[in-house]
C-alpha cells in the first residue's frame, strides 16, 4: 500500500530594486484661509514644476499628484475650551524614479521646504521583472517540495515519490496551520525623517513563494 508524504516547499529570490517611489505631502495651516491656501498652492505648484523637470530629464518612471484640499476645524485645548478656527490645506504627490541615483539629492532639496513632508521611499520592481522573479521563486518552491519528498521517501525505504496534489500554501484539503500567501514582496523603505539625505542604499527586495504538496511512494 503506498505511503502518503505531505510537504511544504519554500523558496525566495533576492533582487535589487529598479524603482524608488517617493511619497510627499504639501501642506500648511493657519488662521487666515486665503493665506493658507495661497502659500500651500504656491508650494504645490513649485513642487510639480520640479517634478515635470525631472520627467523631462528622463529620471522618472511615472508620477501622480492629488488635488489640493482645504478644510477648517476648531481645535480644543487641554482645558476643554474650543479655540479659534484653523484652516488647513494639503495635497499628496508620488514620484517614481527609475534613475535611483537622482533620489537622494532631490529628496534632500524637497525636504528643505517648510510646506513639504516626505512620507518615505518605497523600493519597487517593474511589473515585468516582478512577474519573472515571482515565477522563478514559485518554480524553486516546487523543486524544494520534490526534494523534501524524495528525502522522506528514501528515509522510509520507499521508492521514488509520485506527486498527487500541489497547491499554494494553505489551499490543500487538510492544512494544519493557518493559510499564508503564496508569494510576498518585502519592500525596503528608507527613513528620510530629520536631516536631508543625499545618498540611499536600498535594501534588496525579497520575493518569497511557498507551496503545499502531497506525494505517494510505494515500497522499494
Secondary structure, DSSP 8 states (H G I E B T S, - for coil): --EEEEEEEEEEEEE--SEEEEEEEEEEEES-HHHHHHHHHHHHHHHHHHHHHHHHHT-EEEEEE---EEEEEEEE-TTS-EEEEEEEEEEEEEEEES-GGGHHHHHHHHTTSTTEEEEEEEEE--HHHHHHHHHHHHHHHHHHHHHHHHHHHHHTTB---EEEEEEETT-SS--SS----SEEEE--EE---SS---------EEEEEEEEEEEEE-B-
